[in-house]
Amino acid sequence: MFYKKFYIILLLILTSCSTINSQTSKININSKNFVNKGFAIVYTDDLFELKKISKRLDNREMIVFQKNLKKGTIVRIKNILNDKTVLAKVGSRSEYPIFNNVVVTERISNEIDLDLDEPYVEVYEVIQNSTFIAKKAKMHDKEKEVANKAPVDSVNINDLNSNTEKEILPVKTKFKYIIKVADFYFKDTAQSMVNRILEETDEKNVKIQILSDTEYRVFLGPYMDIKSLQKGFNSINILQFENIEIIKK
């Protein structure tokens, strides 16, 4: 009788532990959202036919290809040059040029007014259960839309020699980017990374930026045109770092 009671108590304890472990495994503790800044590529059927992109996309959809994220992941695509954002979903796994951080459809490109000569975007992973974040992103865009429609003094300039109004176009900033390799806690570790890049690649323009007493950034550049930026990115990519970013200066 004693052994029977002992067995039942032991079974209950083990079952309880199993339940706790099962529940704990479903909780994503200290998860960090994926974020990456870089140059998007806008999907076309020609790129698919040329095998630059390995899978087709429907240009009417809010779908993207992103190598670091699973299919079905919700992402926020932000045009960093004008702060316009949209929510999209990651599609199937696809191959595309390593220089680009995401493949977007024409619809997404149009929604955020992407500059095809400088398609600089941020890809930000949105936690699917966080409906507040999704609603906040949509509301932010609506607020900006209302603000853009509101009357503002001195937006238009009246030409004294003409009755027509001249539109003020946004000033395009100078093309100047760096390639962020990684941030390190110790300067010695950052210097070791610089040495590795110098030894294992053709890149010589590698520097350390001191962000704080405990943060040292290893980067390449700056690059003043798209061709040299792309060459530098492709050169560093042979080391297969996880999340190289392109940062506008």
NORZI-V381573 format. One record per pair of residues at least 24 apart in sequence whose ideal C-beta (glycine too) atoms are under 10 Angstrom apart, sorted by the first residue. I is the first residue (numbers start at 1). GAP is how many residues later the second one is. D is the distance in whole Angstrom. If there is no record, write none. Layout:
I_GAP_D, I_GAP_D
This chain:
28_99_8, 28_101_9, 31_94_9, 31_96_8, 32_93_9, 33_42_10, 33_43_10, 33_91_6, 33_92_4, 33_93_7, 33_94_7, 33_97_10, 33_100_10, 34_32_8, 34_34_6, 34_35_6, 34_39_8, 34_41_8, 34_89_7, 34_90_8, 34_91_4, 34_92_10, 34_209_8, 35_40_10, 35_41_9, 35_43_10, 35_87_7, 35_88_7, 35_89_5, 35_90_7, 35_208_8, 35_210_8, 36_30_8, 36_32_7, 36_33_10, 36_39_10, 36_65_5, 36_66_8, 36_85_9, 36_86_7, 36_87_5, 36_88_8, 36_89_9, 36_144_10, 36_206_10, 36_207_6, 36_208_8, 36_209_6, 36_210_9, 37_41_9, 37_43_7, 37_64_7, 37_83_7, 37_84_7, 37_85_5, 37_86_8, 37_87_10, 37_140_10, 37_143_8, 37_207_10, 37_208_5, 37_209_6, 37_210_6, 37_211_8, 38_42_10, 38_61_8, 38_62_7, 38_63_3, 38_64_7, 38_81_9, 38_82_8, 38_83_7, 38_84_8, 38_85_8, 38_139_10, 38_141_9, 38_142_10, 38_195_8, 38_205_10, 38_206_8, 38_207_6, 38_208_5, 38_209_9, 39_58_9, 39_60_7, 39_61_6, 39_62_7, 39_63_9, 39_79_8, 39_80_5, 39_81_6, 39_82_7, 39_138_9, 39_187_8, 39_190_8, 39_191_8, 39_194_9, 39_207_6, 40_24_8, 40_37_8, 40_39_9, 40_60_6, 40_61_7, 40_62_5, 40_63_7, 40_64_5, 40_68_8, 40_69_8, 40_72_9, 40_74_7, 40_76_10, 40_79_4, 40_80_8, 40_81_5, 40_82_10, 40_83_8, 41_24_9, 41_55_6, 41_56_6, 41_58_8, 41_59_4, 41_60_9, 41_61_8, 41_62_5, 41_63_8, 41_68_10, 41_75_10, 41_78_7, 42_58_10, 42_61_8, 42_62_6, 42_63_7, 42_64_6, 42_65_10, 42_66_8, 42_67_5, 42_68_9, 42_72_7, 42_74_7, 42_77_7, 43_51_10, 43_53_9, 43_60_5, 43_61_7, 43_62_6, 43_63_7, 43_64_10, 43_65_9, 43_66_9, 44_61_10, 44_62_8, 47_49_8, 47_50_9, 47_56_9, 48_46_10, 51_44_9, 52_43_9, 52_44_7, 52_45_6, 52_48_10, 52_51_10, 53_41_6, 53_42_7, 53_43_5, 53_44_8, 53_47_9, 53_50_6, 54_38_10, 54_39_9, 54_40_5, 54_41_4, 54_42_7, 55_36_8, 55_37_6, 55_38_8, 55_39_4, 55_40_8, 55_41_9, 55_48_9, 56_35_10, 56_36_10, 56_38_9, 57_34_7, 57_35_10, 57_37_8, 57_46_7, 57_47_9, 57_48_5, 57_49_9, 57_50_10, 57_51_10, 58_33_9, 58_47_7, 58_48_10, 58_49_9, 59_45_10, 59_46_5, 59_47_4, 59_48_6, 59_49_9, 59_50_9, 59_51_10, 60_45_7, 60_46_8, 60_47_6, 61_27_9, 61_28_8, 61_30_8, 61_44_6, 61_45_10, 61_46_7, 61_47_9, 62_24_7, 62_25_7, 62_26_4, 62_27_7, 62_42_9, 62_43_7, 62_45_6, 62_46_6, 62_49_8, 63_25_6, 63_26_6, 63_27_8, 63_28_4, 63_29_9, 63_40_9, 63_41_9, 63_42_6, 63_44_9, 63_45_8, 64_24_5, 64_25_7, 64_26_6, 64_27_7, 64_30_10, 64_38_5, 64_39_6, 64_40_5, 64_41_7, 64_44_7, 64_57_10, 64_59_8, 65_25_7, 65_26_6, 65_27_8, 65_28_8, 65_29_4, 65_30_9, 65_31_6, 65_35_9, 65_37_7, 65_38_4, 65_39_8, 65_40_10, 66_24_5, 66_25_9, 66_27_9, 66_28_9, 66_30_9, 66_34_10, 66_35_7, 66_36_5, 66_37_8, 66_38_10, 66_57_6, 66_59_9, 67_26_7, 67_27_8, 67_28_8, 67_29_8, 67_31_9, 67_33_10, 67_34_9, 67_35_9, 67_36_10, 68_33_9, 68_34_10, 68_55_8, 68_57_9, 68_174_8, 68_175_7, 69_24_10, 69_33_9, 69_54_8, 69_56_6, 70_55_10, 72_56_8, 73_50_10, 73_52_6, 73_53_8, 73_54_10, 73_55_8, 74_50_10, 74_51_8, 74_52_4, 74_53_8, 74_54_6, 74_56_9, 74_59_9, 74_60_7, 74_63_10, 75_27_8, 75_47_10, 75_48_6, 75_49_6, 75_50_6, 75_51_6, 76_45_10, 76_46_8, 76_47_8, 76_48_4, 76_49_8, 76_50_6, 76_57_8, 76_58_9, 76_61_6, 77_25_7, 77_27_6, 77_31_6, 77_32_9, 77_34_9, 77_35_7, 77_37_9, 77_44_6, 77_45_8, 77_46_6, 77_47_8, 78_34_7, 78_42_10, 78_43_6, 78_44_4, 78_45_8, 78_46_7, 78_59_9, 79_29_10, 79_30_9, 79_32_9, 79_33_4, 79_34_6, 79_35_6, 79_36_8, 79_39_10, 79_40_8, 79_41_7, 79_42_6, 79_43_8, 80_32_10, 80_38_10, 80_39_10, 80_40_5, 80_41_6, 80_42_6, 80_167_10, 80_168_7, 81_31_9, 81_32_9, 81_33_9, 81_34_6, 81_37_7, 81_38_9, 81_39_6, 81_40_9, 81_89_9, 81_91_8, 81_92_7, 81_167_8, 82_30_7, 82_31_6, 82_32_9, 82_33_8, 82_38_10, 82_62_10, 82_88_7, 83_29_9, 83_57_9, 83_58_10, 83_61_8, 84_27_7, 84_28_4, 84_29_6, 84_30_9, 84_37_10, 84_57_7, 84_60_8, 84_61_10, 85_26_9, 85_27_7, 85_36_9, 85_37_9, 85_39_9, 85_52_6, 85_53_9, 85_55_7, 85_56_6, 85_59_9, 86_24_10, 86_25_5, 86_26_6, 86_51_8, 86_52_9, 86_55_8, 87_24_10, 87_37_10, 87_39_7, 87_46_9, 87_47_6, 87_50_6, 87_51_7, 87_54_9, 88_35_9, 88_38_10, 89_37_10, 89_39_10, 90_33_9, 90_35_9, 97_133_9, 97_136_10, 97_137_9, 98_132_10, 98_135_7, 98_136_7, 98_139_5, 98_140_10, 98_146_9, 99_127_9, 99_130_8, 99_131_5, 99_132_9, 99_133_10, 99_134_5, 99_135_6, 99_138_8, 99_145_10, 99_147_9, 100_130_10, 100_133_10, 101_142_9, 101_143_9, 101_144_8, 101_145_8, 111_30_9, 112_29_10, 113_57_10, 115_57_8, 117_55_9, 117_58_9, 117_109_8, 118_54_8, 118_55_9, 118_57_7, 118_59_9, 118_108_8, 118_130_9, 120_55_10, 120_57_8, 120_126_7, 120_127_10, 120_128_6, 121_125_10, 122_123_9, 173_75_8, 173_76_10, 174_50_8, 174_74_10, 174_75_9, 175_47_10, 175_48_8, 175_49_6, 175_50_6, 175_51_7, 175_54_8, 175_73_9, 175_74_10, 176_45_8, 176_46_5, 176_47_7, 176_48_6, 176_49_10, 176_53_10, 176_71_10, 176_72_7, 176_73_5, 177_42_10, 177_43_10, 177_44_6, 177_45_6, 177_46_5, 177_47_8, 177_48_9, 177_49_9, 177_51_9, 177_52_5, 177_55_9, 177_56_10, 177_69_5, 177_70_6, 177_71_6, 177_72_6, 178_27_10, 178_29_8, 178_31_9, 178_39_9, 178_41_5, 178_42_7, 178_43_4, 178_44_5, 178_45_7, 178_51_9, 178_54_9, 178_67_9, 178_68_8, 178_69_5, 178_70_8, 178_71_6, 179_24_9, 179_26_10, 179_27_9, 179_39_10, 179_40_6, 179_41_4, 179_42_6, 179_43_9, 179_44_8, 179_50_7, 179_53_6, 179_54_6, 179_56_9, 179_57_6, 179_58_10, 179_65_6, 179_66_7, 179_67_6, 179_68_8, 180_29_9, 180_37_6, 180_38_8, 180_39_5, 180_40_8, 180_41_9, 180_61_10, 180_63_9, 180_64_7, 180_65_4, 180_66_7, 180_67_5, 181_25_8, 181_36_8, 181_37_4, 181_38_6, 181_39_7, 181_55_7, 181_58_9, 181_60_6, 181_62_10, 181_63_6, 181_64_9, 182_34_9, 182_35_8, 182_36_6, 182_37_9, 182_59_7, 182_60_9, 182_61_8, 182_62_8, 182_63_9, 183_26_9, 183_28_7, 183_29_10, 183_31_10, 183_32_6, 183_33_7, 183_34_5, 183_35_8, 183_36_10, 184_24_9, 184_27_10, 184_30_9, 184_31_8, 184_32_5, 184_33_8, 184_34_7, 185_27_10, 185_28_10, 185_29_5, 185_30_7, 185_31_8, 186_28_8, 186_29_10, 186_30_7, 187_26_9, 187_27_10, 187_28_10, 187_29_5, 188_28_9, 189_27_8, 189_29_9, 190_25_9, 190_26_4, 190_27_8, 190_28_5, 191_25_8, 191_27_9, 192_26_10, 193_25_5, 193_46_9, 193_48_9, 194_24_6, 194_25_10, 194_26_10, 196_43_7, 197_38_9, 197_39_7, 197_42_7, 197_44_10, 200_35_10, 200_36_10, 200_38_7, 200_39_6, 201_31_9, 201_33_10, 201_34_5, 201_35_6, 201_36_9, 201_37_6, 201_38_7, 202_29_9, 202_30_9, 202_33_6, 202_34_10, 202_36_10, 203_28_9, 203_29_6, 203_32_5, 203_33_6, 203_36_10, 205_27_7, 206_26_10, 206_30_9, 217_30_9, 219_25_10, 219_26_9, 219_28_7, 219_30_10, 220_24_9, 220_26_10, 221_25_9, 221_26_9, 221_28_8, 222_25_9, 222_26_10, 222_27_6, 223_26_9
